[in-house]
Amino acid sequence: MNVFMNYIALSAISNLQATGASILTAMQLLGIISAAIAFGIGAYHLIWGGVRGRQSSLVWFIGGSVGLVVLMGATAIAEYIDSQVVF
């Protein structure tokens, strides 16, 4: 009976890890799309923004790039945590 309970617990943990990985992948896809939109808005402000166009476009460029770096780095952080945690 104890072996069966260990199998169920390991199966549940494996399912949670797979679900977390798929959610992270979906978030990264949405993050890439969001960063592309942010870069497009920043380019619009840079081209058509007039006198304050460069200043307002920098916010979009920096925000999009920092968000993209953090979101893409989440996979490395998740893999590191997964390698350190032992059940």
MODELLER restraints for C-alpha pairs under 7 A, 6 or more apart:
rsr = mdl.restraints
at = mdl.atoms
rsr.add(forms.Gaussian(group=physical.xy_distance, feature=features.Distance(at['CA:28:A'], at['CA:71:A']), mean=6.17, stdev=0.5))
rsr.add(forms.Gaussian(group=physical.xy_distance, feature=features.Distance(at['CA:28:A'], at['CA:72:A']), mean=6.57, stdev=0.5))
rsr.add(forms.Gaussian(group=physical.xy_distance, feature=features.Distance(at['CA:31:A'], at['CA:68:A']), mean=6.34, stdev=0.5))
rsr.add(forms.Gaussian(group=physical.xy_distance, feature=features.Distance(at['CA:31:A'], at['CA:71:A']), mean=6.92, stdev=0.5))
rsr.add(forms.Gaussian(group=physical.xy_distance, feature=features.Distance(at['CA:32:A'], at['CA:68:A']), mean=6.73, stdev=0.5))
rsr.add(forms.Gaussian(group=physical.xy_distance, feature=features.Distance(at['CA:35:A'], at['CA:64:A']), mean=4.73, stdev=0.5))
rsr.add(forms.Gaussian(group=physical.xy_distance, feature=features.Distance(at['CA:35:A'], at['CA:65:A']), mean=6.90, stdev=0.5))
rsr.add(forms.Gaussian(group=physical.xy_distance, feature=features.Distance(at['CA:35:A'], at['CA:68:A']), mean=6.45, stdev=0.5))
rsr.add(forms.Gaussian(group=physical.xy_distance, feature=features.Distance(at['CA:38:A'], at['CA:60:A']), mean=5.60, stdev=0.5))
rsr.add(forms.Gaussian(group=physical.xy_distance, feature=features.Distance(at['CA:38:A'], at['CA:61:A']), mean=6.83, stdev=0.5))
rsr.add(forms.Gaussian(group=physical.xy_distance, feature=features.Distance(at['CA:38:A'], at['CA:64:A']), mean=5.61, stdev=0.5))
rsr.add(forms.Gaussian(group=physical.xy_distance, feature=features.Distance(at['CA:39:A'], at['CA:60:A']), mean=6.39, stdev=0.5))
rsr.add(forms.Gaussian(group=physical.xy_distance, feature=features.Distance(at['CA:39:A'], at['CA:61:A']), mean=5.67, stdev=0.5))
rsr.add(forms.Gaussian(group=physical.xy_distance, feature=features.Distance(at['CA:39:A'], at['CA:64:A']), mean=6.56, stdev=0.5))
rsr.add(forms.Gaussian(group=physical.xy_distance, feature=features.Distance(at['CA:41:A'], at['CA:60:A']), mean=6.93, stdev=0.5))
rsr.add(forms.Gaussian(group=physical.xy_distance, feature=features.Distance(at['CA:42:A'], at['CA:57:A']), mean=4.25, stdev=0.5))
rsr.add(forms.Gaussian(group=physical.xy_distance, feature=features.Distance(at['CA:42:A'], at['CA:58:A']), mean=6.91, stdev=0.5))
rsr.add(forms.Gaussian(group=physical.xy_distance, feature=features.Distance(at['CA:42:A'], at['CA:60:A']), mean=4.98, stdev=0.5))
rsr.add(forms.Gaussian(group=physical.xy_distance, feature=features.Distance(at['CA:42:A'], at['CA:61:A']), mean=5.88, stdev=0.5))
rsr.add(forms.Gaussian(group=physical.xy_distance, feature=features.Distance(at['CA:43:A'], at['CA:57:A']), mean=6.62, stdev=0.5))
rsr.add(forms.Gaussian(group=physical.xy_distance, feature=features.Distance(at['CA:45:A'], at['CA:53:A']), mean=4.98, stdev=0.5))
rsr.add(forms.Gaussian(group=physical.xy_distance, feature=features.Distance(at['CA:45:A'], at['CA:54:A']), mean=6.98, stdev=0.5))
rsr.add(forms.Gaussian(group=physical.xy_distance, feature=features.Distance(at['CA:45:A'], at['CA:56:A']), mean=6.48, stdev=0.5))
rsr.add(forms.Gaussian(group=physical.xy_distance, feature=features.Distance(at['CA:45:A'], at['CA:57:A']), mean=5.23, stdev=0.5))
rsr.add(forms.Gaussian(group=physical.xy_distance, feature=features.Distance(at['CA:46:A'], at['CA:53:A']), mean=4.76, stdev=0.5))
rsr.add(forms.Gaussian(group=physical.xy_distance, feature=features.Distance(at['CA:46:A'], at['CA:54:A']), mean=5.06, stdev=0.5))
rsr.add(forms.Gaussian(group=physical.xy_distance, feature=features.Distance(at['CA:46:A'], at['CA:57:A']), mean=5.41, stdev=0.5))
